[in-house]
Amino acid sequence: MTVWVDHLVVAAATLAQGVAWCEATLGVVPGPGGRHALFGTHNRLAKMASEAYPDAYLEIIAVDPDAPPPGRVRWFGLDDPALQAKLQQHGPRLVHVVARSTMLDMHRWGLINVGLQPGDPVSAHRETPEGRLAWQILVRADGRLLCGGALPTLIQWQGRHPTAAMAASGLALQALTLRGVPERARDVLRLRGVQVLADGTPALSATLATPRGEIVLESA
């Protein structure tokens, strides 16, 4: 019933800015991603699996300017005017972590029982050259991230995992610390390989091995 780190989320004002940030900061050009019609977003991905974090990857995500309005609040707080202003002023930034579960409903109710509302399960999918990727993910109706983004969004993949088709990128996740997550929530999730603290800042701190050496990404 352990929950694993699935991917880190870097938000960008535009996807082109996110790609440029990844190359300048991490020394790699992210691989292809896709569009999320349900939420009006698009992304680029880079594999960063390591022994401690198997199948982990980096997601650079932005509002898709060519997509129609989704008719609902976008995930990962991307509709928050304050976040968008910061992205415009300061550039892309680490905002969140998604963790994968094989027992999504059980972990959802576990969080509810300790006083947190992680959202309802939403079914989503996108097409890739290798076939359809499909998953269930917990998304709050208001799109808000809890604990300053430190409480992971939970996902359960249906079928193959996206990293199965990703080429090595030269990135490897070495360590992840989450701050501001209540102890009872930590006990529900049992995040493998993650230091979870009840208080402190920044909310997220991730250490990556990259072609430019060791890089630490922190949320604001």
ZIVEN-V696691 format. One line per field, one symbol per residue. ss: DSSP state (H for helix, E for strand, C for the rest). Layout:
ss = ???
This chain:
ss = CCEEEEEEEEECCCHHHHHHHHHHHHCCCCECCCEECCCCEEEEEEECCCCCCCCCEEEEEEECCCCCCCCCCCHHHCCCHHHHHHHHHHCCEEEEEEEECCCHHHHHHHHHHCCCCCCEEEEEEEEECCEEEEEEEEECCCCCCHHHHCCCEEEEECCCCHHHHCCCCCCEEEEEEEECCCHHHHHHHCECCEEEECCCCCCEEEEEEECCEEEEEECC
